[in-house]
Amino acid sequence: MDERHPAIVIVGSGFAGLGMAIQLKRHGFHDFVVLEKSPALGGTWHDNTYPGCACDVPSHMYSFSFELNPGWSRMFAPQPEIRAYLERTADKYDVRRHIRFGVAVETMEYDETARRWNVTTADGAVLRPRAVVSGIGALHIPKYPDLPGIENFRGTAFHSAEWDHSYDLTGKRVAVIGTGASAIQFVPKVAEQAAELVVFQRTAPWIQPKPDFTFPAPARGLLKTVPGAARAFRNGIYWVLEARAVGFTIDPRLSGPQKQVALRHIRRQIPDPELRAKVTPDYTIGCKRILLSNDYYPALTRPNVELETAGIAEVREHSIVTADGREYQVDAIIYGTGFKVTDALAEQRVVGRDGVKIQEVWANGIEAYRGTTVPGFPNLFFLLGPNTGLGHTSVVFMIEVQIQHVLSCLRLLAEHGADAIEPRPAALRRFNDRMQRRLRRAVWNEGGCQSWYLDEDGVNRTLWPGHTFEFWAGTRKARPEDYILIR
C-alpha cells in the first residue's frame, strides 16, 4: 500500500470506522488507512468517560452482528467494557495497523482530473485516495448553551464529553445544566459527592425503568457454549426493540402503554407532589428520546439536590441567576447539553466536483441518498449520515447496513471498470421527499416539543422514519439505476 495514495481513507475509528475497516479486510481489500484524531480508537466510547457512562441499548444488540460477545457483564454495558470490546475486535481483525492515531482531517477536496480526493490533515500532510468513507458520526462536537455571561464564570466548567477527572467534586457546590441522556447517567454519581447540587432543567425527559442486570457466570457460559444461543438472544432483543417503533412512526396513540410505564416510574420513585410535577413531561412521549434510568429520580430526592426549572437568566463569576431572580452560588458547572448533531456534518470542510462546497449543497438542509451518498461528491460515503439515527434501537445495525451499501458501490465500480460513483440527483430527490413525508406524520414532528432531531427550520434531518428492517431492505444493496458511474 502506498501510504500517500491509499485507495480508501476512512475517517474515524468508532463503530462506523472500525466496522468499515473490518469489512474491507473481510472482503479481501487491504489498501486503506483509518485516520483518527484521538490517541486511541473508540470514537464516542473513547471520548465520553463521565461517571456512570453506559449504553442505553442492550449490550447484545449494541455490537457487531459478525462479532457477537456472549461475555457482556451486564444487560447495558458500561463505557469501559464497550471500549474494550472495540479494542479487542480491532485486534482480532488486524485493523489497528491501518489506523493513524492523532491525525485530524482538516479538508477533503475532490480532484476531478485525477479522480482522487485530496485529504489534508492538521499536520499539513495530504493523502490522495480514490474514495473516502466518513465514519465520524454526529455525537462528537460538544454543544454549549448560549447563556448571558457564560464566559464570565470563574469556577471550573466542563462538558460531559470532556470530563475533567482532575477536579474533585467532593464537597463542592455543583450546577448541572441539561437533563438529557448523559446527564441522567452522571447526575446520580455527582449527587453522591457534591455538598450541593442544582440541576437546571429546561424540558423534562420521559424516563422509563432501565431493565439492567448482571449476567451471572452460568448465563454467560450458556451463551458462549450453546450453538446459536447468543444469536437467538440478540434476535429476540432486536424484535422487542423494533416493536417500540410502532408508536413513533405509525400513530403516537400506540405509545400509550409506554407513557403509562413512564408515569408509574415517576409515581414510584418520587413521593413529593411538587417535584413529581416538575419531572412530568407535557409533550407526547417519543417526541424526544425516551431515556432509561433507575437512579436518576432517586438522586433528585436527595436533601443536597435541587431541581430548578425556572430557566437561567445569567451566569456570573461565581453563581447562576434564574429567570425568577434566584441566585445559586456554585463552584463548578457541568454541561450535559449534548452535541451539535445536525451541524456536525454541515461543518465539515468538503469540496466536491466543480469546487462546490458541501455547505452550498446543504444550504436548505442536510440530506443524502440512503443517508450515505451525495450528488456531486463522487466516491464519498457517509456512515451515520443524515436520517440514519434511531430513537428505539441500536444504531450499530444502521452502520452495518450502510457498510453493505458502500461495499455494493465499490463492487459496481469494479464490475464496470469505472473510476467514480455518485447518486443521481433524481434518486436522492425521490428518496428524501418520500422519507420527509413519512417524518412529517411521525411523533417527532407532531409531539409538541423541540429536540436535537430537528434542524433550525424544524425539519427532521436526524432520524430514520421507520423500522430498521425497512432500511436494511432498501439500502443494503446499491441499485445501479440510482447511480452515475464515471469512467
C-alpha positions as CSV (number, residue, x, y, z in Angstrom):
1,M,0.0,0.0,0.0
2,D,1.2,3.5,-0.9
3,E,1.0,5.5,2.4
4,R,0.3,8.7,0.5
5,H,-2.1,7.3,-2.1
6,P,-4.2,4.6,-0.4
7,A,-7.3,3.5,-2.3
8,I,-9.6,4.4,0.6
9,V,-9.4,6.7,3.5
10,I,-11.7,6.1,6.5
11,V,-12.2,8.9,8.9
12,G,-12.9,7.9,12.5
13,S,-12.3,4.7,14.5
14,G,-15.6,4.3,16.4
15,F,-18.2,1.6,15.5
16,A,-18.6,3.1,12.0
17,G,-14.9,3.4,11.1
18,L,-13.9,0.1,12.6
19,G,-16.8,-1.7,11.0
20,M,-15.9,-0.3,7.6
21,A,-12.2,-1.3,8.0
22,I,-13.1,-4.8,9.1
23,Q,-15.5,-5.5,6.3
24,L,-13.0,-4.2,3.7
25,K,-10.5,-6.7,5.1
26,R,-13.0,-9.5,5.2
27,H,-13.7,-8.8,1.5
28,G,-10.1,-9.0,0.6
29,F,-9.4,-5.3,0.4
30,H,-6.3,-4.1,2.3
31,D,-5.4,-0.8,0.6
32,F,-6.9,1.7,3.1
33,V,-6.0,3.8,6.1
34,V,-8.1,5.0,9.1
35,L,-7.5,8.5,10.3
36,E,-8.3,9.0,14.0
37,K,-8.0,12.4,15.6
38,S,-7.8,10.9,19.1
39,P,-4.8,9.0,20.5
40,A,-6.9,5.8,20.8
41,L,-9.7,4.1,18.9
42,G,-13.3,4.0,20.1
43,G,-14.9,7.2,18.9
44,T,-17.6,8.4,21.3
45,W,-16.7,5.5,23.6
46,H,-13.2,6.9,23.9
47,D,-14.3,10.5,24.4
48,N,-17.0,10.0,26.9
49,T,-15.7,8.9,30.2
50,Y,-18.0,10.7,32.6
51,P,-19.1,8.8,35.8
52,G,-21.9,6.4,35.1
53,C,-21.3,6.4,31.3
54,A,-23.1,3.4,29.8
55,C,-25.1,2.4,26.7
56,D,-28.9,2.7,26.8
57,V,-29.3,-0.1,24.2
58,P,-28.9,-3.7,25.4
59,S,-25.3,-4.8,25.0
60,H,-26.0,-7.9,22.9
61,M,-27.7,-5.6,20.3
62,Y,-25.2,-2.8,20.6
63,S,-22.4,-4.8,19.0
64,F,-21.4,-6.0,15.5
65,S,-23.6,-8.8,14.1
66,F,-20.4,-10.6,12.9
67,E,-18.7,-10.3,16.3
68,L,-21.1,-11.3,19.0
69,N,-19.9,-11.0,22.6
70,P,-21.5,-13.6,24.8
71,G,-19.4,-12.3,27.7
72,W,-21.1,-9.0,28.3
73,S,-21.2,-8.4,32.1
74,R,-24.5,-6.5,32.1
75,M,-27.6,-6.1,30.0
76,F,-26.5,-2.5,29.4
77,A,-22.7,-2.4,29.3
78,P,-20.7,0.4,30.9
79,Q,-18.3,2.6,28.7
80,P,-15.1,0.8,29.7
81,E,-16.5,-2.5,28.6
82,I,-17.8,-1.2,25.3
83,R,-14.4,0.4,24.5
84,A,-12.6,-2.8,25.5
85,Y,-14.9,-4.7,23.1
86,L,-13.9,-2.3,20.3
87,E,-10.2,-2.6,21.1
88,R,-10.5,-6.4,21.2
89,T,-12.4,-6.5,17.9
90,A,-9.8,-4.3,16.2
91,D,-7.1,-6.6,17.2
92,K,-8.9,-9.7,16.2
93,Y,-9.4,-8.5,12.7
94,D,-5.9,-6.9,12.5
95,V,-7.1,-3.4,11.6
96,R,-5.0,-1.5,14.2
97,R,-2.0,-1.4,11.8
98,H,-4.2,0.6,9.4
99,I,-5.0,3.3,11.9
100,R,-3.1,6.5,12.2
101,F,-3.8,8.0,15.6
102,G,-3.7,11.7,16.5
103,V,-4.4,12.6,12.9
104,A,-7.3,15.1,12.4
105,V,-8.7,15.7,9.0
106,E,-8.9,19.4,8.0
107,T,-10.2,19.4,4.5
108,M,-11.3,17.0,1.7
109,E,-11.3,18.2,-1.9
110,Y,-12.1,16.3,-5.0
111,D,-9.7,16.4,-7.9
112,E,-11.8,15.8,-10.9
113,T,-8.9,15.4,-13.3
114,A,-7.1,12.8,-11.3
115,R,-10.4,11.3,-10.0
116,R,-9.0,11.3,-6.5
117,W,-9.7,13.1,-3.2
118,N,-7.1,15.4,-1.6
119,V,-7.4,14.7,2.1
120,T,-5.4,17.3,4.1
121,T,-4.7,16.6,7.8
122,A,-4.0,19.0,10.6
123,D,-0.2,18.4,10.3
124,G,-0.3,19.5,6.7
125,A,0.1,16.0,5.1
126,V,-2.0,15.3,2.0
127,L,-3.4,11.9,1.2
128,R,-4.8,11.2,-2.3
129,P,-7.3,8.3,-2.0
130,R,-9.8,7.3,-4.7
131,A,-12.6,7.1,-2.1
132,V,-13.3,8.5,1.3
133,V,-15.6,7.0,4.0
134,S,-16.6,9.4,6.8
135,G,-17.3,7.5,10.0
136,I,-17.3,10.4,12.4
137,G,-21.0,10.2,13.3
138,A,-22.8,13.1,14.9
139,L,-22.1,12.8,18.6
140,H,-18.6,14.2,18.7
141,I,-18.9,18.0,18.8
142,P,-20.0,19.2,22.3
143,K,-22.7,21.7,22.3
144,Y,-22.7,24.5,24.9
145,P,-25.7,26.6,25.8
146,D,-25.9,30.3,24.7
147,L,-26.3,31.9,28.1
148,P,-25.6,35.5,29.0
149,G,-22.4,35.9,31.0
150,I,-21.3,32.3,30.5
151,E,-17.8,33.5,29.6
152,N,-17.5,35.3,33.0
153,F,-17.7,32.2,35.2
154,R,-14.6,31.9,37.3
155,G,-15.1,28.4,38.7
156,T,-14.4,25.1,36.9
157,A,-16.6,24.3,34.0
158,F,-16.6,21.4,31.5
159,H,-18.9,19.4,29.2
160,S,-19.8,15.8,30.0
161,A,-18.0,14.7,26.9
162,E,-14.8,16.4,28.1
163,W,-15.0,15.4,31.7
164,D,-12.3,16.9,34.0
165,H,-11.3,14.0,36.1
166,S,-8.6,16.1,37.8
167,Y,-11.3,18.1,39.5
168,D,-12.6,16.7,42.8
169,L,-16.3,17.3,43.2
170,T,-16.3,16.2,46.8
171,G,-17.9,18.9,49.0
172,K,-18.3,21.3,46.1
173,R,-21.4,23.3,45.1
174,V,-22.1,22.0,41.6
175,A,-24.5,23.0,38.9
176,V,-25.6,20.7,36.1
177,I,-27.1,22.3,33.0
178,G,-29.2,19.9,30.9
179,T,-31.2,16.7,31.6
180,G,-30.5,14.6,28.6
181,A,-29.2,11.1,28.1
182,S,-25.7,11.8,29.5
183,A,-26.9,13.9,32.4
184,I,-29.3,11.3,33.8
185,Q,-26.3,8.9,34.0
186,F,-23.8,11.2,35.7
187,V,-26.2,13.2,38.0
188,P,-26.6,10.3,40.5
189,K,-22.8,10.0,40.7
190,V,-22.3,13.7,41.2
191,A,-25.0,13.8,43.8
192,E,-23.1,11.3,45.9
193,Q,-20.0,13.6,46.0
194,A,-21.2,17.2,45.9
195,A,-22.2,19.1,49.0
196,E,-24.9,20.9,47.0
197,L,-26.1,20.0,43.5
198,V,-28.6,22.1,41.5
199,V,-29.9,20.6,38.2
200,F,-31.1,23.1,35.7
201,Q,-33.9,21.5,33.6
202,R,-35.3,23.2,30.5
203,T,-37.5,20.3,29.4
204,A,-38.4,17.2,31.4
205,P,-37.4,14.0,29.7
206,W,-39.6,10.9,29.6
207,I,-37.8,8.3,31.6
208,Q,-38.6,4.6,31.9
209,P,-37.1,2.0,34.2
210,K,-33.8,0.5,33.0
211,P,-34.1,-3.3,32.8
212,D,-30.5,-3.7,33.7
213,F,-29.0,-6.6,35.5
214,T,-25.7,-8.5,35.8
215,F,-25.3,-11.6,33.7
216,P,-24.4,-14.5,36.0
217,A,-21.5,-16.6,35.0
218,P,-23.7,-19.6,34.1
219,A,-25.7,-17.5,31.7
220,R,-22.6,-16.1,30.1
221,G,-21.3,-19.7,29.8
222,L,-24.6,-20.8,28.2
223,L,-24.5,-18.0,25.6
224,K,-20.9,-18.9,24.8
225,T,-21.0,-22.6,24.5
226,V,-24.5,-23.5,23.2
227,P,-24.6,-23.1,19.4
228,G,-26.9,-20.3,18.3
229,A,-27.8,-19.2,21.8
230,A,-26.1,-15.8,21.6
231,R,-27.6,-15.2,18.1
232,A,-31.1,-16.2,19.3
233,F,-30.8,-13.9,22.3
234,R,-29.7,-11.0,20.1
235,N,-32.6,-11.6,17.6
236,G,-35.1,-11.6,20.5
237,I,-33.8,-8.3,21.7
238,Y,-34.0,-6.9,18.1
239,W,-37.7,-7.7,17.7
240,V,-38.6,-6.4,21.1
241,L,-36.9,-3.1,20.4
242,E,-38.4,-2.9,16.9
243,A,-41.9,-3.1,18.5
244,R,-41.2,0.2,20.2
245,A,-41.1,2.0,16.8
246,V,-44.7,1.5,16.1
247,G,-45.9,4.4,18.2
248,F,-43.1,6.6,16.8
249,T,-43.7,6.1,13.1
250,I,-47.3,4.9,12.6
251,D,-49.5,6.5,15.3
252,P,-48.4,8.3,18.5
253,R,-51.5,7.0,20.2
254,L,-50.0,3.5,20.1
255,S,-47.4,4.7,22.6
256,G,-50.0,4.9,25.3
257,P,-48.6,1.9,27.2
258,Q,-45.1,3.4,27.1
259,K,-46.4,6.6,28.6
260,Q,-48.1,4.7,31.4
261,V,-44.8,2.8,32.2
262,A,-43.0,6.2,32.5
263,L,-45.7,7.8,34.6
264,R,-45.7,4.8,37.0
265,H,-42.0,5.1,37.2
266,I,-42.4,8.7,38.4
267,R,-45.0,7.9,41.0
268,R,-43.0,5.0,42.4
269,Q,-39.7,6.9,42.7
270,I,-40.8,10.5,43.6
271,P,-43.2,10.8,46.6
272,D,-43.1,14.7,46.7
273,P,-46.0,16.1,44.5
274,E,-44.2,19.3,43.7
275,L,-41.1,17.5,42.4
276,R,-43.2,15.0,40.7
277,A,-44.9,17.8,38.7
278,K,-41.6,19.2,37.7
279,V,-40.3,16.0,36.2
280,T,-43.5,15.1,34.4
281,P,-43.2,16.0,30.7
282,D,-46.0,17.9,28.9
283,Y,-45.4,16.6,25.4
284,T,-46.0,13.3,23.5
285,I,-43.8,10.5,24.6
286,G,-41.2,9.7,21.9
287,C,-41.1,13.2,20.6
288,K,-37.7,13.4,22.3
289,R,-35.6,10.4,23.1
290,I,-37.0,8.2,25.8
291,L,-34.4,7.7,28.5
292,L,-33.7,4.8,30.8
293,S,-32.7,5.1,34.4
294,N,-33.3,3.6,37.8
295,D,-31.3,6.1,39.9
296,Y,-31.9,9.5,38.4
297,Y,-35.2,10.2,40.1
298,P,-34.0,9.0,43.5
299,A,-31.0,11.3,43.1
300,L,-33.3,14.3,42.7
301,T,-35.0,13.4,46.0
302,R,-31.7,13.7,48.0
303,P,-31.5,16.5,50.5
304,N,-28.4,18.0,48.8
305,V,-30.0,18.1,45.4
306,E,-32.4,20.7,43.9
307,L,-34.2,20.6,40.5
308,E,-34.5,24.1,39.1
309,T,-37.0,24.7,36.2
310,A,-37.3,28.5,36.1
311,G,-34.7,28.9,33.4
312,I,-31.3,30.6,33.5
313,A,-31.2,34.4,33.1
314,E,-27.5,34.9,33.7
315,V,-24.2,33.3,34.6
316,R,-22.0,35.4,36.9
317,E,-18.4,34.9,38.2
318,H,-19.4,32.5,41.0
319,S,-23.1,32.0,40.5
320,I,-26.1,31.3,38.3
321,V,-29.2,33.5,38.4
322,T,-32.6,32.2,37.3
323,A,-35.3,33.9,35.4
324,D,-37.3,34.5,38.6
325,G,-34.3,36.1,40.4
326,R,-32.9,33.2,42.5
327,E,-29.1,33.1,42.7
328,Y,-27.2,29.9,43.2
329,Q,-23.6,30.1,44.3
330,V,-21.6,27.4,42.5
331,D,-18.0,26.2,42.4
332,A,-18.4,24.2,39.2
333,I,-20.7,23.9,36.2
334,I,-21.1,20.6,34.2
335,Y,-22.8,20.9,30.9
336,G,-24.9,18.0,29.9
337,T,-26.2,19.8,26.9
338,G,-25.4,17.2,24.2
339,F,-23.8,17.6,20.8
340,K,-24.1,19.6,17.6
341,V,-26.0,16.9,15.7
342,T,-27.4,18.5,12.5
343,D,-24.4,20.8,12.3
344,A,-21.8,18.0,12.7
345,L,-21.9,17.1,9.0
346,A,-22.5,20.5,7.6
347,E,-19.5,21.9,9.4
348,Q,-17.1,19.6,7.5
349,R,-14.7,21.2,5.0
350,V,-15.6,19.2,2.0
351,V,-15.4,20.3,-1.6
352,G,-16.8,18.2,-4.4
353,R,-16.9,18.5,-8.2
354,D,-16.6,21.9,-9.8
355,G,-15.4,23.4,-6.5
356,V,-18.8,23.1,-4.8
357,K,-18.7,23.0,-1.0
358,I,-20.9,20.7,1.0
359,Q,-22.4,23.7,2.8
360,E,-23.7,25.0,-0.6
361,V,-25.3,21.8,-1.4
362,W,-26.8,21.6,2.1
363,A,-27.9,25.2,2.3
364,N,-31.5,24.2,2.6
365,G,-30.8,21.3,4.9
366,I,-28.6,18.2,5.1
367,E,-29.7,15.2,3.0
368,A,-28.1,12.2,1.4
369,Y,-29.2,9.3,-0.7
370,R,-29.9,6.4,1.7
371,G,-28.1,8.6,4.3
372,T,-24.8,7.7,2.6
373,T,-24.0,9.4,-0.7
374,V,-24.5,12.9,-2.1
375,P,-24.7,14.1,-5.8
376,G,-21.6,16.0,-6.9
377,F,-19.3,14.2,-4.4
378,P,-18.0,11.1,-6.2
379,N,-16.7,8.2,-4.1
380,L,-17.6,9.9,-0.8
381,F,-19.6,7.9,1.6
382,F,-21.1,9.0,4.9
383,L,-21.7,6.4,7.6
384,L,-24.3,7.7,10.1
385,G,-25.2,10.4,7.6
386,P,-28.5,12.3,7.5
387,N,-31.6,10.5,8.7
388,T,-29.8,7.3,9.8
389,G,-30.3,7.9,13.6
390,L,-32.7,5.9,15.7
391,G,-34.9,6.5,18.7
392,H,-35.7,2.9,19.6
393,T,-32.8,0.5,18.9
394,S,-29.1,0.1,18.1
395,V,-27.6,2.4,15.6
396,V,-24.9,-0.2,15.0
397,F,-27.5,-2.0,12.9
398,M,-27.8,1.0,10.7
399,I,-24.0,1.3,10.4
400,E,-23.7,-2.3,9.2
401,V,-26.4,-1.8,6.6
402,Q,-24.6,1.3,5.3
403,I,-21.3,-0.5,5.2
404,Q,-23.1,-3.1,2.9
405,H,-24.2,-0.3,0.7
406,V,-20.7,1.1,0.4
407,L,-19.3,-2.3,-0.4
408,S,-22.0,-2.6,-3.0
409,C,-21.0,0.7,-4.6
410,L,-17.3,-0.4,-4.7
411,R,-18.4,-3.7,-6.4
412,L,-20.2,-1.6,-9.1
413,L,-17.0,0.3,-9.7
414,A,-15.0,-2.9,-10.1
415,E,-17.6,-4.6,-12.3
416,H,-17.9,-1.7,-14.7
417,G,-14.3,-0.6,-14.6
418,A,-15.4,2.9,-13.5
419,D,-13.3,5.4,-11.6
420,A,-16.1,7.0,-9.5
421,I,-19.7,6.7,-8.5
422,E,-22.2,9.2,-7.2
423,P,-26.0,9.1,-6.8
424,R,-28.3,10.6,-9.4
425,P,-30.0,13.8,-8.2
426,A,-33.4,12.4,-9.1
427,A,-32.8,9.3,-6.9
428,L,-31.9,11.5,-3.9
429,R,-34.9,13.7,-4.5
430,R,-37.3,10.7,-4.6
431,F,-35.7,9.1,-1.5
432,N,-35.6,12.3,0.6
433,D,-39.1,13.5,-0.4
434,R,-40.7,10.2,0.4
435,M,-38.8,10.0,3.7
436,Q,-39.8,13.5,4.8
437,R,-43.4,12.8,4.0
438,R,-43.3,10.0,6.5
439,L,-41.4,12.0,9.1
440,R,-44.0,14.8,9.0
441,R,-46.6,12.3,10.1
442,A,-44.4,10.8,12.8
443,V,-44.3,11.7,16.5
444,W,-41.0,13.7,16.3
445,N,-42.8,16.4,14.3
446,E,-46.2,16.3,15.9
447,G,-45.3,15.7,19.5
448,G,-45.2,19.3,20.7
449,C,-41.6,19.6,21.6
450,Q,-38.3,20.8,20.2
451,S,-35.4,18.3,20.0
452,W,-32.0,17.8,18.6
453,Y,-33.6,15.7,16.0
454,L,-34.8,18.8,14.2
455,D,-32.8,21.4,12.4
456,E,-33.3,25.2,12.7
457,D,-36.2,25.0,10.3
458,G,-38.0,22.3,12.3
459,V,-37.1,19.6,9.7
460,N,-36.0,16.2,11.0
461,R,-32.6,15.6,9.5
462,T,-31.5,13.0,12.1
463,L,-33.8,10.1,12.4
464,W,-34.9,7.2,10.1
465,P,-38.7,7.3,10.0
466,G,-39.5,3.6,10.2
467,H,-38.3,0.2,11.2
468,T,-34.7,-0.8,10.7
469,F,-35.6,-3.8,8.6
470,E,-37.1,-1.3,6.1
471,F,-33.8,0.5,5.9
472,W,-32.0,-2.9,5.5
473,A,-34.3,-4.0,2.7
474,G,-33.8,-0.8,0.7
475,T,-30.3,0.1,1.4
476,R,-28.0,-2.9,1.8
477,K,-27.5,-3.2,-2.0
478,A,-26.9,-0.2,-4.2
479,R,-29.2,0.0,-7.2
480,P,-27.2,0.7,-10.4
481,E,-30.1,2.7,-11.9
482,D,-29.8,5.2,-8.9
483,Y,-26.1,5.9,-9.5
484,I,-23.9,7.5,-12.1
485,L,-20.7,5.6,-12.9
486,I,-17.9,7.9,-14.0
487,R,-15.2,6.5,-16.4
